[in-house]
Amino acid sequence: MGTMQMTVIRQRVELIAWYERRGYERTGRLIPFPYGDERFGAPRPVGLEFELLIKKLG
């Protein structure tokens, strides 16, 4: 059995809840937002983080 992994901005609680209703589980593992990386633009909020979500497949 495998797993699907994805990262979601931690502050998007409504989006995380949507994924939880579809079988994803929160891991509590936080990944810093890549401030200064031009691929992600210039976000205004300070303190953004990603949270790793997983879903068991099969």
C-alpha positions in Angstrom: 0.0 0.0 0.0 1.4 3.4 -0.9 0.7 6.9 0.2 0.0 10.2 -1.5 1.7 13.3 -0.1 0.9 16.9 -0.5 1.7 20.3 1.1 -0.9 22.9 1.9 -0.4 26.3 3.4 -1.1 25.8 7.1 -3.1 29.0 7.4 -5.7 27.7 4.9 -7.7 25.8 7.5 -10.8 25.5 5.3 -8.7 23.9 2.5 -7.0 21.5 5.0 -10.5 20.5 6.3 -11.6 19.9 2.7 -8.7 17.5 2.1 -9.3 15.8 5.5 -12.9 15.0 4.3 -11.3 13.3 1.3 -9.1 11.0 3.4 -6.0 13.1 3.9 -4.4 13.2 7.3 -2.5 16.0 9.0 1.1 14.9 9.9 2.0 18.0 12.0 5.2 18.3 9.9 5.7 21.9 8.9 7.8 23.2 6.1 8.9 26.8 5.9 7.4 28.9 3.1 10.1 29.8 0.5 10.2 33.5 1.0 12.5 35.2 -1.5 12.0 32.5 -4.2 10.6 34.5 -7.1 8.6 31.4 -8.4 6.2 32.1 -5.5 5.9 35.8 -6.0 6.0 38.2 -3.0 3.4 37.1 -0.5 2.2 39.8 1.9 1.4 37.7 5.0 4.4 37.0 7.2 4.7 33.6 8.9 3.3 31.3 6.2 4.2 27.6 6.4 3.3 24.5 4.6 1.9 21.4 6.4 2.5 17.9 5.0 -0.7 15.9 4.5 -0.8 12.2 3.6 -3.4 9.8 2.2 -3.1 6.1 2.3 -3.8 4.5 -1.1 -5.3 1.1 -1.9 
